[in-house]
Structure formats: C-alpha cells, structure tokens
Amino acid sequence: MQKWGDVQAIARAVPAPEQLSAWLAAVQGPLTTDQLGVEPELVAASLQDALFVRNRFTILRLQRLL
C-alpha cells in the first residue's frame, strides 16, 4: 500500500472514456468492437485472459486484486 497514492494519481490522469471516444471520433477511428470487426464473445474471452499475456501490473491486474 506504500505506492497506493501513486496508483491513484496515475488513475486520475487517465482521460475519461468520453474524452477518449471524442478523440477517436475526431480522427474517424473505430469506437466499437463492431466497427473493428471483432465479435463480442471474443472481446469477453480476451479480457478474461489478457492479464496473463505480459508479466506487468496493469489495470486488469488491479481489478483482479480489488
């Protein structure tokens, strides 16, 4: 818990989902899995296993801990 303040500061610095969507829309980027051509089932399965792909601490690992 010694670094929890650092984690919170980084989390606060991440743009809101609405901001990210606005940026993607501004450059005509895909906003949905449908626009990417990815099936929803694949997205769900990928998110369950994604934290095991690389040995680093990510938001998915944090979510699992919390």
Beta strands, then each sheet from edge to edge (+ up, - down):
end
